Amino acid sequence: MHKPYDTIIIGAGIAGSTAAFMLQRAGEHVVLVDRSSVPASGGSGAAGAFVSPKIGKGGPLQQLTNEAFAFAHTFYREHSPEHFTASGVVRIPKHPDDAEHFSLYEPHNYPMYERWHSEDLALRGIEDTWGGFYFPEAGDCDAPAVCRTLASGIDFVQLDVRRLSRAGEVWRVEGANRTLEAARVVLATGYQNELIDMRYMGIRGLWGSRGDYRTSTTLPVSLHKSLSVSSTRQGRVKIGATHVKHTDPCLVCDGQPLAGLFAGASELVDTSDFVLQETFCGMRSTSRDHVPVIGEVIDVPRMLQEHPAIVRGATAPLQHISDLFVLNGLGGRGFVFAPLMAQWLTERIITGRPIPESVHSDRLFYKWARTHLTK
Ligand SMILES: Cc1cc2nc3c(=O)[nH]c(=O)nc-3n(C[C@H](O)[C@H](O)[C@H](O)COP(=O)(O)OP(=O)(O)OC[C@H]3O[C@@H](n4cnc5c(N)ncnc54)[C@H](O)[C@@H]3O)c2cc1C
């Protein structure tokens, strides 16, 4: 007899694919569900998918990002080596003020880095007066290929999920003409979150685009400024950025916003023979405080019904919806965050190990209830 699923993961972007991979590796019987017929149709497919550390003054988000970066580049090298290119990434100041801050950032840098001057950049075909920080372990993924590799060997069902319901101990995940059942559900749906009341997480979309260009120019390293340019691979370079605040629906992917990106890239590298091959666009999803959200999902209607004084500042023990988890809010660094966040979620599900408070979605509930609900 067919063994029932332990976990249904909704959303086959990098978040869902990584979670499915880790849960299946931990012995779970997993099914990955997406409204598209293939993984990485959402923001993940549009991403330049650079995997690099964050620079800054050592704040909590930088520390988390760099912990995630250390985990991620090892993870991709081990589990999808042919789709992760560790070309190194150089981070260049965005403007003169940013350049002045670089000396303040330097003590907080991810340990493995080099300080590059404008001559070092020029040697690699990059023109910039300020120089930058070069991170040799960084690189970029072939986003769809990584998602496909992680999802291979895992049951995949194309289903536009319309409804979640629970009967006893069983979750029912319903689409137009099929229903799946499992003990638990993980929501990895990116910027679209209509299935359950998750308003407190404040997930919203930020639109971006990417162009892939054919060129005979050899760029040996990738670079980030206010946009990202990849190293040359098989005669192709990716230029991309997320730049337009927008929620739903996704904007038309007609290549228009690429003109600005291309102009920005042309100030940094020789784009004279670049020929546009393909345009991608999509939404990345960001939480209210720009930190990933993972963990149990709070039963919002129940909390507000049983404890109406919450909106006036009262507290009560948080009540979660049984066996429902979220993995979202990966922002502009989904490929950096996904492996570590999926690992923490997997440990929570398999061993009960609590998810760190800094990324647990619970952190956002009370502030949302007090500031966003009508009193
Ligand atoms: C232009 C651009 C450039 C970027 N560059 C980088 C970068 O260089 N480095 C980096 O780390 N990150 C980058 N990002 C961010 C990164 O793409 C995101 O953080 C990441 O893709 C988020 O992954 P996800 O799995 O959470 O969401 P998504 O990839 O959006 O996946 C969500 C999936 O859920 C499915 N879904 C939603 N609702 C339902 C439903 N009801 N039923 C069934 N399926 C459903 C969707 O079809 C989709 O496939 C970039 C993003 C963009 C747009």
The ligand as an SDF file (V2000), in Angstrom:
LIG
                    3D

 53 58  0  0  0  0  0  0  0  0999 V2000
   15.5230   39.4810  -10.0890 C   0  0  0  0  0  0  0  0  0  0  0  0
   15.8580   38.7870   -8.8060 C   0  0  0  0  0  0  0  0  0  0  0  0
   17.1930   38.6170   -8.4720 C   0  0  0  0  0  0  0  0  0  0  0  0
   17.5270   37.9640   -7.2760 C   0  0  0  0  0  0  0  0  0  0  0  0
   18.8360   37.7300   -6.9950 N   0  0  0  0  0  0  0  0  0  0  0  0
   19.1720   36.9990   -5.9260 C   0  0  0  0  0  0  0  0  0  0  0  0
   20.5270   36.6410   -5.6800 C   0  0  0  0  0  0  0  0  0  0  0  0
   21.4270   37.0210   -6.4240 O   0  0  0  0  0  0  0  0  0  0  0  0
   20.8140   35.8660   -4.5890 N   0  0  0  0  0  0  0  0  0  0  0  0
   19.8380   35.4030   -3.7650 C   0  0  0  0  0  0  0  0  0  0  0  0
   20.1530   34.6800   -2.8090 O   0  0  0  0  0  0  0  0  0  0  0  0
   18.5430   35.7160   -3.9560 N   0  0  0  0  0  0  0  0  0  0  0  0
   18.1920   36.5100   -5.0150 C   0  0  0  0  0  0  0  0  0  0  0  0
   16.8920   36.8390   -5.2320 N   0  0  0  0  0  0  0  0  0  0  0  0
   15.9120   36.4890   -4.2140 C   0  0  0  0  0  0  0  0  0  0  0  0
   15.4750   35.0450   -4.3500 C   0  0  0  0  0  0  0  0  0  0  0  0
   15.0550   34.8250   -5.6520 O   0  0  0  0  0  0  0  0  0  0  0  0
   14.3370   34.7660   -3.3790 C   0  0  0  0  0  0  0  0  0  0  0  0
   14.7240   35.0390   -2.0630 O   0  0  0  0  0  0  0  0  0  0  0  0
   13.9350   33.3030   -3.4550 C   0  0  0  0  0  0  0  0  0  0  0  0
   13.6650   32.9490   -4.7830 O   0  0  0  0  0  0  0  0  0  0  0  0
   12.7330   33.0260   -2.6130 C   0  0  0  0  0  0  0  0  0  0  0  0
   12.4400   31.6810   -2.7900 O   0  0  0  0  0  0  0  0  0  0  0  0
   11.0860   31.0540   -2.3050 P   0  0  0  0  0  0  0  0  0  0  0  0
   11.1990   29.6000   -2.5150 O   0  0  0  0  0  0  0  0  0  0  0  0
   10.7680   31.5690   -0.9390 O   0  0  0  0  0  0  0  0  0  0  0  0
    9.9550   31.7080   -3.2600 O   0  0  0  0  0  0  0  0  0  0  0  0
    9.6180   31.4170   -4.7880 P   0  0  0  0  0  0  0  0  0  0  0  0
   10.7960   31.0820   -5.5860 O   0  0  0  0  0  0  0  0  0  0  0  0
    8.7880   32.5700   -5.2560 O   0  0  0  0  0  0  0  0  0  0  0  0
    8.7280   30.0950   -4.7250 O   0  0  0  0  0  0  0  0  0  0  0  0
    7.4010   30.0760   -4.2730 C   0  0  0  0  0  0  0  0  0  0  0  0
    6.6800   28.9930   -5.0480 C   0  0  0  0  0  0  0  0  0  0  0  0
    5.4150   28.7840   -4.4350 O   0  0  0  0  0  0  0  0  0  0  0  0
    4.4900   28.4750   -5.4490 C   0  0  0  0  0  0  0  0  0  0  0  0
    3.1470   28.7600   -4.9310 N   0  0  0  0  0  0  0  0  0  0  0  0
    2.7200   29.8980   -4.3310 C   0  0  0  0  0  0  0  0  0  0  0  0
    1.4210   29.7570   -3.9570 N   0  0  0  0  0  0  0  0  0  0  0  0
    1.0460   28.5050   -4.3320 C   0  0  0  0  0  0  0  0  0  0  0  0
   -0.1680   27.7770   -4.2350 C   0  0  0  0  0  0  0  0  0  0  0  0
   -1.2700   28.2870   -3.6500 N   0  0  0  0  0  0  0  0  0  0  0  0
   -0.2190   26.5210   -4.7330 N   0  0  0  0  0  0  0  0  0  0  0  0
    0.8830   25.9820   -5.3080 C   0  0  0  0  0  0  0  0  0  0  0  0
    2.0450   26.6120   -5.4370 N   0  0  0  0  0  0  0  0  0  0  0  0
    2.1350   27.8550   -4.9490 C   0  0  0  0  0  0  0  0  0  0  0  0
    4.8910   29.3890   -6.6050 C   0  0  0  0  0  0  0  0  0  0  0  0
    4.4190   28.8780   -7.8340 O   0  0  0  0  0  0  0  0  0  0  0  0
    6.4150   29.3620   -6.4900 C   0  0  0  0  0  0  0  0  0  0  0  0
    6.9890   28.3830   -7.3370 O   0  0  0  0  0  0  0  0  0  0  0  0
   16.5080   37.5040   -6.3970 C   0  0  0  0  0  0  0  0  0  0  0  0
   15.1590   37.6860   -6.7370 C   0  0  0  0  0  0  0  0  0  0  0  0
   14.8300   38.3070   -7.9380 C   0  0  0  0  0  0  0  0  0  0  0  0
   13.3720   38.4620   -8.2620 C   0  0  0  0  0  0  0  0  0  0  0  0
  1  2  1  0
  2  3  1  0
  2 52  2  0
  3  4  2  0
  4  5  1  0
  4 50  1  0
  5  6  2  0
  6  7  1  0
  6 13  1  0
  7  8  2  0
  7  9  1  0
  9 10  1  0
 10 11  2  0
 10 12  1  0
 12 13  2  0
 13 14  1  0
 14 15  1  0
 14 50  1  0
 15 16  1  0
 16 17  1  0
 16 18  1  0
 18 19  1  0
 18 20  1  0
 20 21  1  0
 20 22  1  0
 22 23  1  0
 23 24  1  0
 24 25  2  0
 24 26  1  0
 24 27  1  0
 27 28  1  0
 28 29  2  0
 28 30  1  0
 28 31  1  0
 31 32  1  0
 32 33  1  0
 33 34  1  0
 33 48  1  0
 34 35  1  0
 35 36  1  0
 35 46  1  0
 36 37  1  0
 36 45  1  0
 37 38  2  0
 38 39  1  0
 39 40  1  0
 39 45  2  0
 40 41  1  0
 40 42  2  0
 42 43  1  0
 43 44  2  0
 44 45  1  0
 46 47  1  0
 46 48  1  0
 48 49  1  0
 50 51  2  0
 51 52  1  0
 52 53  1  0
M  END
$$$$
